[in-house]
Amino acid sequence: MDTVSNHENMQQCRDRDAMAAKLAALSHPARLKILQHLAEVEACCCKDVVDRLHLAQSTVSQHLKVLVESGLVRFTPDNRRSRYEVDGDEVRALAESVNGLLTSCCGLPAGEDAD
């Protein structure tokens, strides 16, 4: 195996690992709700999410931490109210990766049925 192929294989592994980490972050219904809420607003603080989703503050904080660590949500510290917002570029990149995976695995463009 030449150096270029080895490098490509390593990059593909990193890409798969990154995609798996992002999908894992979305594997909890509360995190999906949080992401959806953040997508509907420009940015908000943890308390706003707590008020909207009626979850405990500690629960929301932990879910936000997972989403931030995955790269799907950005955290901006502020003196009074730290802000969270969806990283649209990361979410779009994940959607494209999943689309590519579905296309390569199923031989169909994403969104088509196998009927």
Secondary structure, DSSP 8 states (H G I E B T S, - for coil): --HHHHHHHHHHHHHHHHHHHHHHHT-SHHHHHHHHHHHHSS-B-HHHHHHHHT--HHHHHHHHHHHHHHTSEEEE--SS--EEEE-HHHHHHHHHHHHHHHHHHHSS-TT----
